[in-house]
Amino acid sequence: MNDLAELFAMGNHGPYVWSAYAITAVVLALNVAQPWLARRRLINEEARRRRRESP
C-alpha cells in the first residue's frame, strides 16, 4: 500500500504530474469527440434539409 501512495505522490510532484495527465486525457477526448459530433450534426442537418426540399 505504501508503494501505491509513493506512486501517486511521485516525490511531491504528484499533483502536477497527475493534473498534466488529466488535462492531456481531456484534450485527447475532445479531439475525438468534437469531429464525431460535428459529423453527426451535419448529417442530421442535411437530412432535415432534404426532407424540407422533397415534394
C-alpha angles and dihedrals in degrees: 000000000000090000090055091051090050090050092055094041093049093192093311091307092096099105091052094045097045093044089051090052091048094049090048091050091050093049092048091049091050091049088057099038102046098059091042092052092044090053092051090048091050092049091049092048091049091050090050091049092050092050090052093049098044116098 
